Amino acid sequence: MARGIERRKIFRDDKDRASFLERLALILEETQTQCYVYPV
């Protein structure tokens, strides 16, 4: 679960969010890890 402390935002902006998702995609592929997402 990704939530900031005291429910603060965890991304500064859309560019920051996109960077995180790109890095996450690479790590998931490298480690053959499943990522389950529930869109809210």
C-alpha positions in Angstrom: 0.0 0.0 0.0 1.4 3.4 -0.9 0.2 6.2 1.3 2.1 9.0 2.8 2.5 9.5 6.5 -0.5 11.3 8.0 -2.2 10.8 4.6 0.1 13.2 2.9 0.6 13.1 -0.9 3.4 10.7 -1.9 4.1 12.4 -5.3 5.0 16.0 -6.0 3.4 16.1 -9.4 2.5 14.0 -12.4 6.1 13.9 -13.6 7.1 12.5 -10.2 4.3 9.9 -10.4 5.3 8.9 -13.9 9.0 8.5 -12.9 7.9 6.2 -10.0 5.7 4.0 -12.3 8.5 3.7 -14.8 11.0 2.5 -12.1 8.4 0.2 -10.6 7.7 -1.4 -14.0 11.4 -2.1 -14.5 11.8 -3.7 -11.0 8.7 -5.8 -11.4 10.0 -7.1 -14.7 13.5 -7.8 -13.4 12.3 -9.6 -10.3 9.3 -11.3 -12.0 7.1 -9.9 -9.3 3.3 -9.6 -9.6 1.7 -6.3 -8.9 -2.0 -6.2 -8.0 -3.7 -2.8 -8.4 -7.1 -1.7 -7.2 -7.9 1.6 -8.9 -9.6 4.0 -6.5 
